[in-house]
Amino acid sequence: MKCQVVLDEESKALLDELARPRGNNRSFVVREALRVYAAMETYLDELEQDPAFRRMMESSAEDSRTGRLHSHAEAERIVRRK
């Protein structure tokens, strides 16, 4: 089935780059990209429903709100001092 889409320059360049080693088969790249994207969305939907994941995210949000987190630079300084 044919389908027409509009791509920006960057997306077109990526598609061409990915298609090149696949015999310039852009349709193959688009089909595979859609499959991967759909699988990722399904995984994320399932992950977000996991009670343990939700607790972890809530704990992280609480740590952020209460200032119990260090920036990356602060963490590097702490590790270097030890």
N, C-alpha and C positions, 0 to 999 in steps of 0.2 A: 504494500500500500504506500503510495506516495504521500508525503506531507511536506509542506513548505514552512520554513521558519526564518526569522530574521535574526542575524547575529551581528554583534558589534565587531570591530576590527580585532580586538584581543581574543574573543571567542573563536572567530574564524581562524586566526593564526594557530590557536591551540588545537582546533579540530584538524587542521592541515598537518600539524606536527605529529599528532597522534595517529593520523591516517597513513602517513608516509611509510612507516615500516610494515603496514598492513595492506600494501598494494594500493594505497590511496583510497581505500574503501571507507569513505566517510560514514556511510550508512551503518557499517559494522560498529564503528566507534560510537555513534549516537545510540544505537541499540544497547550496547554494553554499558554505556554511561547511564542510561535510563534504568537498566537492571540494578546497577550498583547503587544508584541514588535511591531507588525504591527499597532495596534491602537495608540501606542505612536508615531510612525513615522508619521502617518497621522495627529495626533494632532499637532506635531511640525511643519510639513509642513504648516498646516493651520495657526498656530500662526505666523510663519515667514512671512506670506503674509498679516497679519493684519497691516494696516498703523499705528495705535496707538502703537503697539508693536515695530514696526520699528523705530518710532520717539523716543520712550523711550530708545531703545538700542543705537541710534545715540547720544542722549543726554548723556547717561552714558559713552559712548566712549569719547565724548568731555570732560566730567568732568575728566575722567582718564588722557587724554592727557594734560590737563591744570593744573593738580595737585590739583583739587578741592575735591579729595577724601581723606578720612582718613583710615589708616589701622585699623584692628579690635582692636589691642592693644591701638591705639590712641583714638579710639571711647570709649573704656572702661574707659580710663583715664579721658576723657572729662565728661562722665556721672558720674563718681565717685566724681568729683570736684563739681558738681551741687547739 
